[in-house]
Amino acid sequence: MATVARPAESQPFEHLVLDFLAYLEFERGLSRNTLEAYRSDLLQFGRYLAEHGVTAVSATDGDVSGFLTGLAVGNGRPGASPATVHRKTACLRSFFRHLRREGIRDTDPAGRITAPRRGRNLPQVLTRGEVANLIAQPSGTEPSALRDRALLELMYACGLRASEVVGLAVSDVDLDEGLLRARGKGGKERVVPVGRQAVEAARIYLARGRPLLVGVSAETHLFVNFRGGALTRQGLYKIVQRHATTAGLGDRMSPHTLRHTFATHLLAGGCDLRSVQEMLGHADVATTQLYTHLSSERLKDVYFSAHPRATA
């Protein structure tokens, strides 16, 4: 005797969830962690629907919006973070799209729901004094000290990514002209000015440090390790972290911190946004605009700590 398909309206919510998760796992290839997060989100939504006498098939956009709003405001409990609400919104959108695709629903009640914008953490930025202290840590005339000082100077002078620093060739740096050629994401090249102190540190490293590290090797990379081979990203991270620790910066510091600091200090000093975008190698100026917020925050900090009537 043939089995008669159960009407979607009468299927338990859990069955709809399991079918959706199976689709995500076998057709979309989502990870176990993502599947478990979606399962938890949907079961929470299912409890909300049950409390309001609604099914997944009859739910309206008002039901979806009410659930998400309740999460955000907390209803007597601490509200969920914007990131959490954003994730649950994405989950419900995907779930209802699946129900519609399977012919279980004619409409998508989550299609027009707008998720809250996720907060974006502002990156750490050093003060000018902290930068000077950091760069002063590799002192002395040992080849490694000359390398580390030149490395830190160039990272701050040019706003380089870690991958761009370790990818530099000797021929990429024109110290006479004060210019550096960096290869960014997607192999895109850009030319960045190099300041006087970074030029001087690089000259000393190339004259007195690098030859001793390279020896008879034909290595063409600018920055090399103790064996004369190209410095790796892992090696770069260790160098930066070591000097950050001795400078008292600790966990606040990573190679990318100097890139953030470069951009923020330029904007605070009056450099225009488009020029900073070009020097950072950002495809979209909106990415660069993040640093205008950092500059504003620093100005506010200075204002409220210095103005006699700011906090009175």
N, C-alpha and C positions, 0 to 999 in steps of 0.2 A: 504494500500500500504506500503510495507516494506521500512524502512529508509535506505538509502545508506550511509555507513560510509564515512566521509570526508577524503580524502588522507592526510596523516600526513604532507606532504610538504606544503599543503594549510591551515593547521590549524593555527590560530593566536597564536603567541608565548605565549600570556597570558593564552590560553586554556591549553597548554602544562604545564605551570607553575602550574595552578590550579589542574590539574590531579596529578602532582608530589607532591604537598602539601597535597592533599587528601590521597595519599599513605603514606606519612610521618606521618600524623595525625592518620589515622585509622589502619594502619598495623604496623607502627613503634612506635606509641604512643609518638611522640615528643611533647614537651611543646609548648604552644602558643607563648612564647617569641622566641623560636628557629624557629618556623614556620614563624613568622613575619620577623625575620632576614633573613631567606632564601628567602622569597618573595621579600624583598627589594633588596637583592644581585642579584637575577635573573632578576628582572625588570631593574636594572641598566645594566646588561649584555645584556638584550634584546634591550635596547636603543643603546648600542654600536653596536650590530649586524645590527640594522636597518640603522644606520648611514653609515655602510659599505656595505649595500645591501646584507647582508647574512642572512640566516635563521638558526634556531636551527638544522635543519636536514642536511643542507649543510655546517655547520661550520667545520673548520679544526682545527688541533692543533695550527696552526699559528694564527688563530683568537682568540683562548682561551689565548694563550701566549701573544698576542698583547694587549688584554684587561687587563690582570694582570700586564703586564709591564707598561702600561699606568697609572694604579692605583699607582704603586710603585714610578714612577718618577714624577707623578703629571701633566706633560704637562702644565706648567705655573702656576699650583696651588701647594700647599703643598702636597707632596706624602703621600699615606696611610702608616700606620705603618706596620711592618712585621706581627704583629698579625692579623691585618685587612685583609691583602692580604692572609694570611694563611687560615683564615676563609672562604673567598670567593672562594679560591681554593678548599677547602673541599666541599663547596656547589656545585660548578660546577662538580666536580667529581661524586658526588652523583646524580646530575641531569642527566648527560649523561649516567651513568650506568642504570638509570631508563629508559631512552629513548631506550637504547639498549635492555633492558630486555623486554620492551613492543613491540619490533619489529619495532620501529619507526626509529631506526638507525641501521646500520650494524657495525659501528665502534664507538670507544670511543675517541673523540679528546682530552679529559682531562686526559686520563689514564696515560700518560707519562709526564705530567706536574709536575715539582718539585716545591713545595711551599717553600718560603723563611723560614729559621729557625726563630722561634719566639725568641725574646730576653728574656733572663732569668734574672730577677732582683736579684741582689746579696742581701742576707739577711743582716740585721743590725748586727753589731758586736761591742761589747764594748771594750774599752781599758782596760789595767790592772788596771789603776787608777779608772776607772768608776766601774769596778767590785768590787774593794775594798770599794769604797764609797757606793755602793748599799748594800753589805753585812753588812756594819757597821750601816745601818739605824735601824734595830731592836735591839736597845740597852736596857740595864736594865736586871732585873731578873724576870720579869713577865713571867708566863708560855708561853703566846703567843709569846713574844719576843724571848724566847729560841727556841721555835718551828720554828719561821720564820727564825731565823739565821741558824739553822741546815738545814732547807729546802733549803735556797738559797745556802749554802755551798755545799750541796750534788748535787744540780742541776748543779752547775758550775764544781764541782770536777769530776762528772761522765757523763756529757752530756746527762742527762735524758730528755725524752719527758714528757709532762704534765701528760699523762695517766700513764706513768711508775712511776712517783713520787707518785701520789695518790694511786697507786696500791701496793706500797711497804708494806710488812709486817715487823714486828719487827724482825722476824726470817730471813729476807732477807739480813740483814746487819750484817756482822761479823767484829766488830770493832777491835778485837784482831789481826786478820789477815789483816785488812785494805781492805776488799773486799765487794762488793755489788752485789746481784743478781737481775737483772732487767728483766721484762717480756715485750718484745717488740711487734711489729705487728705480728698478727697471733699466739700469745702465745709463740713466740720463746724466749728462755731464753739466757741470756749472763751474764758473770761475769766481773765486771769492778773494777779496783783498786780505792781505796778511799784515798785521800791525808790527810796529818796530821791534817791540820786545820779543814777539814770537819769531820774527826774522832772525834776531840776534841769537836766540836760543837754538834755532835750527842750524844756523851757521856753525856754532860751536860744536853741536852734536855731530854734524857731517864732517867736521875737520878733526875732532879729537875723540869722539865716542864711537860712532858707527864703524870706522875702519877697524878698530880693535875688536868689536863684536863680530863683524863679518869675516875678518881674516882673509883667507884666500877664496872664500865663497864668491860665486857670481850672482848672489842674491840681488834683485833689483828693487825689492820693497824698501820703503823709507825706514820703517821701524822694524827692528829685528830683535830676536831673543838672544839668550846667552850662547846658543849653538850657532848663531849666525843665520838662522832661518827666519822667515817672515813671522812677525808677531801675530798670534791668533786673537780672536775676540775674548777667549777665556783668559789669555795672558793679559790683555788690556784691562779686563775687569779686575783682575788681581792687583795690577799696578795701581789703578785708581783707588780701589778700596783700601789698599795698604797706606797710601799717602793721606786718604781721607780720614782714616783712623788716627794717624799720628797728628793730623790737624784738628782733631776733636770734632769732626763732622759725622763720623760713625755711619749709622744706617741712613742718614739723610742723603747720602752721596752715591751716584752711579755715573757712568760715562755720559749718559743722556742729560744729567743735571747741568753739565757745562753747556750743552746745546741750549737748554731752556734758559740758562743764565745769560748766555750770549744774546739771545733774542730780546729778553726782557731789558737788559741793560742798554741795548741799542735804541729800543723804543723809548725808554725813560730818558735817554740822552737827546731825543729829538729826531731820530732817524724815521723816515716815512715807512708806512706799512708795506708798500709794494717793494721797496728795496730790501727790507728784511725778508719778505717772501722769496725774492730771487736768491738771496744769500743762503737761505735755509733749504732751498730746493723744493718748496711746497707747490704742488700742482694747483691747489685751491687756496685763495687768500683767506677763506674762512678758517682754515687751520691756523694760519698765522695770527688771526685776530684773538686767539686765546691769550696771547701774550700781552695784548692791550689790557685785558682784565687783570693780569698779574701786575702790570705797571700801576694800574689804578689802585689795586689793593696795597701795594707798597707805598704809594703816595698817601693813602689814607692812614696807614700805620704811622708814617712820619708825621703827618699833620696832627693826629690825635696824641702823639707822644710829645710834640714840640709846642703846639699852640696853647698859650696860657688859658684861653677861655673855651677850649674844645670840649673839655670834660667837666667844667665847673657847673 
